[in-house]
Amino acid sequence: MRTLCTIIVLGLMLAVYEVLLSVNFWLAIAVLAVLVIAFISNAIKTVPATPPHEALLTIFGRRLKVVLKEGWNFLPLYPLIFSFILIKVGKVNTEFPPQQVRTPDRAVISVSASVTWVPGIKGEDGVKTDPDSYIAYLNSGGRIGVTDILEDTAEDRIKTWAMSNQEGPATWMEAQAMKDDVHVVLAKSLLGDALATVPLRFQDVPTSTWMRFLNEPKSKPSAYDAILRNGWAHVSPTDPNDWNWDGLQRKFDAYSPEEQEELRAAVNARREDIKAIREGRGRFGDRSLGITILRFSVNEVKVEGEVAKAAELEEKERRERDADTMEIDNISDRAKKLKADHPDLTSEQVFRLIQVERGKATRTTIDVSGAKTDAGSDLLGLAGIAKEIVKELIGDRNQGGGQGNYEKGSGSGGKGLPKRERGDYTTKDMEGLVDDLGKGK
């Protein structure tokens, strides 16, 4: 088309030249040169390369299925006949704002995700861009329109997933553990048939369930997988580590070896597609939008509101309980060692020594090699201080030095240390613990 237009214009120029030639030769030459230079300079148009662009050719304002590459392009009689629409073809990273939804247990969770895409879809040769994809891209509103459509699609699909009693979570805790599942579901909604699909005869079981079952090692079943009417899996309501896939295993075993292999291959292909798009190695075309999706990732599944505060408090209490348990274990080990090394020590003396070591007792001054040294200081280190304190305590007791003035307790009765605020164990607590250790309890 552009070639034909150029030939027609040049023919008209020659006709003008012939007319002027009959009047004056030099006038004809000058006019022809001016016309040719003006025609060529007006027809050469540049598609920018920085940032990268391509363009869609138009004639009389109508889009043609012709893609102009970056650099110089020849457009005769621009813009009266030929023109072009610039399309920025660099990567676009779209961050979806956190979408708040409710799980079936009415807890509020937020799901945030991001997608990287480029306008256009490569043709069968993998090099040239299919012009139909650029037309679809422009029809979708260009960069702003496509971004809005992607956000709306993700928002709707997240809501459907969160409240679904099939593919979605049963509780907010399961939602946090199902980040991979929501990634699969959203990727499917964005990519459609571009993802590898499981054959229709296997689709009476959701693909996400097959992926958990055929994973190596097998993933834990979801609440939906373990529903009695499905009979695919079992999860103990009291022991989260007690689960199996016995029901689905029987269904899988009923397939022929060829069918099993076909199912494994389809699930593995889907898993590889999901992995590729998560890592940014994907090239999945969406022809309805005219774009190629390179990467998609679910960034976070986060619990919100009062449930989040309660979960944070529960986690804090769990860490404190773990710390208390570790501290009690350390005290128990220390008391047991002191009792073994110095069997003549009473429970209250062991308690006093440990509290001094831990900085929980009043500072006590004792005589070490003829010098006065604080038992709570780090001059000799804990081991040296402990040794000298033991000597002092034993010496005072043998000389009737009055080291038994602490209140005697009844002990813990073989039940170990009671729960206290960290570090605030009483003499009675420690006496009972040490007595238990001495009796081998």
DAQUINOR-V13511 format. One record per pair of residues at least 4 apart in sequence whose C-alpha atoms are under 7 Angstrom apart, sorted by the first residue. I is the first residue (numbers start at 1). GAP is how many residues later the second one is. D is the distance in whole Angstrom. If there is no record, write none. Layout:
i=I gap=GAP d=D
i=I gap=GAP d=D
This chain:
i=1 gap=4 d=6
i=2 gap=4 d=6
i=2 gap=73 d=7
i=2 gap=74 d=7
i=3 gap=4 d=6
i=4 gap=4 d=6
i=5 gap=4 d=6
i=5 gap=71 d=7
i=6 gap=4 d=6
i=6 gap=70 d=6
i=7 gap=4 d=6
i=8 gap=4 d=6
i=9 gap=4 d=6
i=10 gap=4 d=6
i=11 gap=4 d=6
i=12 gap=4 d=6
i=13 gap=4 d=6
i=13 gap=19 d=7
i=14 gap=4 d=6
i=15 gap=4 d=6
i=16 gap=4 d=6
i=17 gap=4 d=6
i=17 gap=11 d=5
i=17 gap=15 d=6
i=18 gap=4 d=7
i=20 gap=4 d=6
i=20 gap=7 d=7
i=20 gap=8 d=5
i=21 gap=4 d=5
i=21 gap=7 d=5
i=24 gap=4 d=6
i=25 gap=4 d=6
i=26 gap=4 d=6
i=27 gap=4 d=6
i=28 gap=4 d=6
i=29 gap=4 d=6
i=30 gap=4 d=6
i=31 gap=4 d=6
i=32 gap=4 d=6
i=33 gap=4 d=6
i=34 gap=4 d=6
i=35 gap=4 d=6
i=36 gap=4 d=6
i=37 gap=4 d=6
i=38 gap=4 d=6
i=39 gap=4 d=6
i=40 gap=4 d=6
i=42 gap=36 d=6
i=43 gap=31 d=5
i=43 gap=32 d=5
i=43 gap=33 d=5
i=43 gap=34 d=6
i=43 gap=35 d=6
i=44 gap=28 d=6
i=44 gap=29 d=6
i=44 gap=30 d=5
i=44 gap=31 d=6
i=45 gap=27 d=6
i=45 gap=28 d=5
i=45 gap=29 d=6
i=45 gap=30 d=7
i=46 gap=25 d=5
i=46 gap=26 d=5
i=46 gap=27 d=6
i=47 gap=6 d=6
i=47 gap=7 d=7
i=47 gap=22 d=7
i=47 gap=23 d=5
i=47 gap=24 d=5
i=47 gap=25 d=6
i=48 gap=4 d=6
i=48 gap=5 d=6
i=48 gap=22 d=6
i=48 gap=23 d=6
i=49 gap=4 d=6
i=49 gap=21 d=5
i=49 gap=22 d=7
i=52 gap=36 d=6
i=52 gap=37 d=6
i=52 gap=38 d=6
i=53 gap=17 d=6
i=53 gap=33 d=7
i=53 gap=34 d=6
i=53 gap=35 d=4
i=53 gap=36 d=5
i=54 gap=13 d=7
i=54 gap=14 d=6
i=54 gap=15 d=5
i=54 gap=16 d=6
i=54 gap=32 d=6
i=54 gap=33 d=5
i=54 gap=34 d=7
i=54 gap=35 d=7
i=55 gap=12 d=6
i=55 gap=13 d=5
i=55 gap=14 d=7
i=55 gap=29 d=6
i=55 gap=30 d=5
i=55 gap=31 d=4
i=55 gap=32 d=5
i=56 gap=7 d=7
i=56 gap=8 d=7
i=56 gap=10 d=6
i=56 gap=11 d=5
i=56 gap=12 d=6
i=56 gap=28 d=5
i=56 gap=29 d=5
i=56 gap=30 d=7
i=57 gap=6 d=6
i=57 gap=7 d=6
i=57 gap=9 d=6
i=57 gap=10 d=6
i=57 gap=11 d=7
i=57 gap=26 d=6
i=57 gap=27 d=4
i=57 gap=28 d=7
i=58 gap=4 d=5
i=58 gap=5 d=4
i=58 gap=6 d=5
i=58 gap=24 d=6
i=58 gap=25 d=5
i=58 gap=26 d=5
i=59 gap=4 d=7
i=59 gap=22 d=5
i=59 gap=23 d=5
i=59 gap=24 d=6
i=60 gap=20 d=7
i=60 gap=21 d=5
i=60 gap=22 d=6
i=65 gap=66 d=5
i=65 gap=67 d=7
i=66 gap=65 d=6
i=67 gap=64 d=6
i=75 gap=7 d=6
i=75 gap=8 d=7
i=76 gap=6 d=7
i=77 gap=4 d=6
i=77 gap=5 d=6
i=78 gap=4 d=5
i=78 gap=5 d=6
i=79 gap=4 d=5
i=89 gap=29 d=6
i=89 gap=30 d=6
i=90 gap=28 d=6
i=91 gap=25 d=7
i=91 gap=26 d=6
i=91 gap=27 d=5
i=92 gap=24 d=6
i=92 gap=25 d=5
i=92 gap=26 d=6
i=93 gap=22 d=6
i=93 gap=23 d=4
i=93 gap=24 d=7
i=94 gap=20 d=6
i=94 gap=21 d=5
i=94 gap=22 d=6
i=94 gap=53 d=7
i=95 gap=18 d=6
i=95 gap=19 d=4
i=95 gap=20 d=7
i=96 gap=16 d=6
i=96 gap=17 d=5
i=96 gap=18 d=6
i=96 gap=55 d=6
i=97 gap=15 d=6
i=98 gap=12 d=6
i=98 gap=13 d=5
i=98 gap=14 d=4
i=99 gap=11 d=5
i=99 gap=12 d=5
i=99 gap=13 d=6
i=99 gap=56 d=6
i=100 gap=8 d=7
i=100 gap=9 d=6
i=100 gap=10 d=4
i=100 gap=11 d=7
i=101 gap=7 d=6
i=101 gap=8 d=6
i=101 gap=9 d=6
i=101 gap=58 d=6
i=101 gap=61 d=7
i=102 gap=4 d=5
i=102 gap=5 d=5
i=102 gap=6 d=5
i=102 gap=7 d=6
i=102 gap=60 d=6
i=102 gap=61 d=7
i=103 gap=4 d=6
i=103 gap=5 d=7
i=103 gap=59 d=5
i=103 gap=60 d=5
i=103 gap=66 d=7
i=103 gap=67 d=7
i=103 gap=68 d=6
i=103 gap=69 d=6
i=104 gap=59 d=6
i=104 gap=66 d=6
i=104 gap=67 d=6
i=105 gap=65 d=7
i=105 gap=66 d=5
i=107 gap=65 d=6
i=107 gap=200 d=7
i=108 gap=195 d=6
i=108 gap=196 d=5
i=108 gap=197 d=7
i=109 gap=63 d=7
i=109 gap=192 d=7
i=109 gap=193 d=5
i=109 gap=194 d=4
i=109 gap=195 d=5
i=110 gap=191 d=6
i=110 gap=192 d=5
i=110 gap=193 d=6
i=110 gap=194 d=7
i=111 gap=189 d=6
i=111 gap=190 d=5
i=111 gap=191 d=6
i=112 gap=186 d=6
i=112 gap=187 d=6
i=112 gap=188 d=5
i=112 gap=189 d=7
i=113 gap=184 d=6
i=113 gap=185 d=4
i=113 gap=186 d=5
i=114 gap=182 d=6
i=114 gap=183 d=6
i=114 gap=184 d=7
i=115 gap=180 d=6
i=115 gap=181 d=4
i=115 gap=182 d=6
i=116 gap=177 d=6
i=116 gap=178 d=6
i=116 gap=179 d=5
i=116 gap=180 d=6
i=117 gap=174 d=7
i=117 gap=175 d=6
i=117 gap=176 d=4
i=117 gap=177 d=5
i=117 gap=178 d=7
i=118 gap=173 d=6
i=118 gap=174 d=5
i=118 gap=175 d=7
i=119 gap=18 d=7
i=119 gap=171 d=6
i=119 gap=172 d=4
i=119 gap=173 d=6
i=120 gap=9 d=6
i=120 gap=10 d=7
i=120 gap=13 d=5
i=120 gap=14 d=5
i=120 gap=170 d=5
i=120 gap=171 d=5
i=120 gap=172 d=6
i=121 gap=8 d=6
i=121 gap=9 d=6
i=121 gap=12 d=6
i=121 gap=164 d=6
i=121 gap=169 d=6
i=121 gap=170 d=6
i=121 gap=171 d=6
i=122 gap=4 d=5
i=122 gap=5 d=6
i=122 gap=6 d=6
i=122 gap=7 d=4
i=122 gap=8 d=6
i=123 gap=4 d=7
i=123 gap=5 d=6
i=123 gap=6 d=6
i=123 gap=7 d=5
i=131 gap=4 d=6
i=132 gap=4 d=6
i=133 gap=4 d=6
i=133 gap=154 d=6
i=133 gap=157 d=4
i=133 gap=158 d=7
i=134 gap=4 d=6
i=134 gap=156 d=6
i=135 gap=4 d=6
i=136 gap=4 d=6
i=136 gap=152 d=6
i=136 gap=153 d=6
i=136 gap=154 d=5
i=137 gap=4 d=7
i=137 gap=5 d=6
i=137 gap=152 d=5
i=137 gap=153 d=4
i=137 gap=154 d=7
i=138 gap=4 d=5
i=140 gap=5 d=6
i=140 gap=6 d=6
i=140 gap=149 d=6
i=141 gap=4 d=4
i=141 gap=5 d=6
i=142 gap=4 d=6
i=143 gap=4 d=6
i=144 gap=4 d=6
i=145 gap=4 d=6
i=146 gap=4 d=6
i=146 gap=143 d=7
i=147 gap=4 d=6
i=148 gap=4 d=6
i=149 gap=4 d=6
i=150 gap=4 d=6
i=151 gap=4 d=6
i=152 gap=4 d=6
i=153 gap=4 d=6
i=154 gap=4 d=6
i=154 gap=32 d=6
i=155 gap=4 d=6
i=156 gap=4 d=6
i=157 gap=4 d=6
i=157 gap=29 d=7
i=157 gap=32 d=7
i=158 gap=4 d=6
i=159 gap=4 d=6
i=160 gap=4 d=6
i=161 gap=6 d=6
i=161 gap=7 d=5
i=162 gap=6 d=5
i=162 gap=7 d=6
i=163 gap=5 d=6
i=164 gap=4 d=5
i=165 gap=59 d=7
i=166 gap=58 d=6
i=169 gap=5 d=5
i=169 gap=6 d=5
i=170 gap=4 d=6
i=170 gap=53 d=6
i=171 gap=4 d=6
i=172 gap=4 d=6
i=172 gap=131 d=7
i=173 gap=4 d=7
i=174 gap=4 d=6
i=176 gap=125 d=6
i=176 gap=126 d=7
i=178 gap=4 d=6
i=179 gap=4 d=6
i=179 gap=122 d=7
i=180 gap=4 d=6
i=181 gap=4 d=6
i=181 gap=27 d=7
i=182 gap=4 d=6
i=183 gap=4 d=6
i=183 gap=114 d=7
i=183 gap=115 d=6
i=184 gap=4 d=6
i=184 gap=90 d=7
i=185 gap=4 d=6
i=186 gap=4 d=6
i=187 gap=4 d=6
i=187 gap=109 d=7
i=188 gap=4 d=5
i=188 gap=7 d=7
i=191 gap=4 d=6
i=191 gap=93 d=7
i=191 gap=95 d=6
i=194 gap=90 d=6
i=194 gap=91 d=7
i=195 gap=75 d=6
i=195 gap=78 d=6
i=196 gap=70 d=7
i=196 gap=73 d=6
i=196 gap=74 d=5
i=197 gap=69 d=6
i=197 gap=73 d=7
i=198 gap=4 d=7
i=198 gap=5 d=7
i=198 gap=65 d=7
i=198 gap=68 d=5
i=198 gap=69 d=7
i=199 gap=4 d=7
i=203 gap=4 d=7
i=205 gap=4 d=7
i=205 gap=5 d=7
i=206 gap=4 d=7
i=207 gap=4 d=6
i=208 gap=4 d=6
i=209 gap=4 d=6
i=209 gap=16 d=7
i=210 gap=4 d=6
i=211 gap=4 d=6
i=211 gap=56 d=6
i=212 gap=6 d=6
i=212 gap=7 d=5
i=213 gap=5 d=5
i=213 gap=6 d=6
i=214 gap=4 d=6
i=215 gap=4 d=6
i=221 gap=4 d=6
i=221 gap=5 d=6
i=221 gap=12 d=7
i=222 gap=4 d=6
i=223 gap=4 d=6
i=225 gap=5 d=7
i=225 gap=7 d=6
i=225 gap=8 d=6
i=226 gap=5 d=7
i=226 gap=6 d=6
i=226 gap=7 d=5
i=226 gap=8 d=5
i=226 gap=9 d=6
i=227 gap=4 d=7
i=231 gap=16 d=5
i=232 gap=13 d=6
i=232 gap=14 d=7
i=232 gap=15 d=4
i=232 gap=16 d=4
i=233 gap=11 d=6
i=233 gap=12 d=4
i=233 gap=13 d=6
i=233 gap=14 d=6
i=233 gap=15 d=6
i=234 gap=9 d=5
i=234 gap=10 d=5
i=234 gap=11 d=7
i=235 gap=5 d=7
i=235 gap=7 d=6
i=235 gap=8 d=4
i=235 gap=9 d=7
i=236 gap=4 d=6
i=236 gap=6 d=5
i=236 gap=7 d=6
i=245 gap=4 d=6
i=246 gap=4 d=6
i=247 gap=4 d=7
i=248 gap=4 d=6
i=249 gap=4 d=6
i=250 gap=4 d=6
i=255 gap=4 d=6
i=255 gap=5 d=6
i=256 gap=4 d=6
i=257 gap=4 d=6
i=258 gap=4 d=6
i=259 gap=4 d=6
i=260 gap=4 d=6
i=261 gap=4 d=6
i=262 gap=4 d=6
i=263 gap=4 d=6
i=264 gap=4 d=6
i=265 gap=4 d=6
i=266 gap=4 d=6
i=267 gap=4 d=6
i=268 gap=4 d=6
i=269 gap=4 d=6
i=270 gap=4 d=6
i=271 gap=4 d=6
i=272 gap=4 d=6
i=273 gap=4 d=6
i=274 gap=4 d=6
i=275 gap=4 d=6
i=276 gap=4 d=6
i=276 gap=5 d=5
i=276 gap=6 d=5
i=277 gap=4 d=6
i=277 gap=5 d=4
i=277 gap=17 d=6
i=277 gap=18 d=5
i=277 gap=19 d=6
i=278 gap=17 d=6
i=278 gap=18 d=5
i=278 gap=19 d=5
i=279 gap=16 d=7
i=280 gap=14 d=5
i=280 gap=15 d=4
i=281 gap=13 d=6
i=281 gap=14 d=7
i=282 gap=11 d=7
i=282 gap=12 d=5
i=282 gap=13 d=6
i=283 gap=9 d=6
i=283 gap=10 d=6
i=283 gap=11 d=5
i=284 gap=8 d=5
i=284 gap=9 d=5
i=284 gap=10 d=7
i=285 gap=6 d=6
i=285 gap=7 d=4
i=285 gap=8 d=6
i=286 gap=4 d=6
i=286 gap=5 d=5
i=286 gap=6 d=6
i=287 gap=4 d=7
i=303 gap=4 d=7
i=303 gap=5 d=5
i=304 gap=4 d=5
i=305 gap=4 d=7
i=306 gap=4 d=6
i=307 gap=4 d=6
i=308 gap=4 d=6
i=309 gap=4 d=6
i=310 gap=4 d=6
i=311 gap=4 d=6
i=312 gap=4 d=6
i=313 gap=4 d=6
i=314 gap=4 d=6
i=315 gap=4 d=6
i=316 gap=4 d=6
i=317 gap=4 d=6
i=318 gap=4 d=6
i=319 gap=4 d=6
i=320 gap=4 d=6
i=321 gap=4 d=6
i=322 gap=4 d=6
i=323 gap=4 d=6
i=324 gap=4 d=6
i=324 gap=98 d=6
i=325 gap=4 d=6
i=326 gap=4 d=6
i=327 gap=4 d=6
i=328 gap=4 d=6
i=329 gap=4 d=6
i=330 gap=4 d=6
i=331 gap=4 d=6
i=332 gap=4 d=6
i=333 gap=4 d=6
i=334 gap=4 d=6
i=335 gap=4 d=6
i=335 gap=15 d=7
i=335 gap=99 d=6
i=336 gap=4 d=6
i=336 gap=98 d=7
i=336 gap=101 d=6
i=337 gap=4 d=6
i=338 gap=4 d=6
i=339 gap=4 d=5
i=339 gap=6 d=7
i=345 gap=4 d=6
i=345 gap=5 d=6
i=346 gap=4 d=6
i=347 gap=4 d=6
i=347 gap=83 d=7
i=347 gap=84 d=4
i=347 gap=87 d=6
i=347 gap=88 d=7
i=348 gap=4 d=6
i=348 gap=79 d=6
i=348 gap=83 d=6
i=349 gap=4 d=6
i=350 gap=4 d=6
i=351 gap=4 d=6
i=351 gap=76 d=6
i=351 gap=79 d=6
i=351 gap=80 d=7
i=352 gap=4 d=6
i=353 gap=4 d=6
i=353 gap=33 d=7
i=354 gap=4 d=6
i=355 gap=4 d=6
i=355 gap=5 d=5
i=355 gap=6 d=5
i=356 gap=4 d=6
i=356 gap=5 d=5
i=356 gap=20 d=6
i=357 gap=19 d=7
i=357 gap=25 d=6
i=359 gap=17 d=6
i=363 gap=11 d=7
i=363 gap=12 d=6
i=363 gap=13 d=6
i=364 gap=10 d=6
i=364 gap=11 d=6
i=365 gap=7 d=7
i=365 gap=8 d=6
i=365 gap=9 d=5
i=365 gap=10 d=6
i=366 gap=6 d=6
i=366 gap=7 d=6
i=366 gap=8 d=7
i=366 gap=9 d=7
i=367 gap=4 d=6
i=367 gap=5 d=5
i=367 gap=6 d=7
i=368 gap=4 d=6
i=368 gap=5 d=7
i=368 gap=20 d=7
i=375 gap=10 d=6
i=378 gap=4 d=7
i=380 gap=4 d=5
i=380 gap=5 d=6
i=381 gap=4 d=6
i=382 gap=4 d=6
i=383 gap=4 d=6
i=384 gap=4 d=6
i=385 gap=4 d=6
i=386 gap=4 d=6
i=387 gap=4 d=6
i=388 gap=4 d=6
i=389 gap=4 d=6
i=390 gap=4 d=6
i=391 gap=4 d=6
i=392 gap=4 d=6
i=393 gap=4 d=6
i=393 gap=10 d=7
i=394 gap=4 d=6
i=395 gap=4 d=6
i=396 gap=4 d=6
i=396 gap=5 d=4
i=396 gap=6 d=7
i=396 gap=7 d=6
i=397 gap=4 d=5
i=397 gap=5 d=7
i=397 gap=6 d=6
i=408 gap=20 d=7
i=409 gap=19 d=4
i=409 gap=22 d=7
i=410 gap=18 d=6
i=410 gap=22 d=7
i=411 gap=17 d=5
i=411 gap=18 d=6
i=411 gap=20 d=5
i=411 gap=21 d=3
i=411 gap=22 d=7
i=412 gap=4 d=6
i=412 gap=5 d=7
i=412 gap=17 d=6
i=412 gap=20 d=4
i=412 gap=21 d=6
i=413 gap=19 d=6
i=414 gap=22 d=6
i=414 gap=27 d=7
i=416 gap=17 d=6
i=417 gap=12 d=6
i=417 gap=16 d=6
i=420 gap=4 d=6
i=420 gap=5 d=6
i=425 gap=4 d=6
i=425 gap=5 d=7
i=426 gap=4 d=6
i=427 gap=4 d=6
i=428 gap=4 d=6
i=429 gap=4 d=6
i=430 gap=4 d=6
i=431 gap=4 d=6
i=432 gap=4 d=6
i=433 gap=4 d=6
i=434 gap=4 d=6
i=435 gap=4 d=6
i=436 gap=4 d=6
i=436 gap=5 d=5
i=437 gap=4 d=6
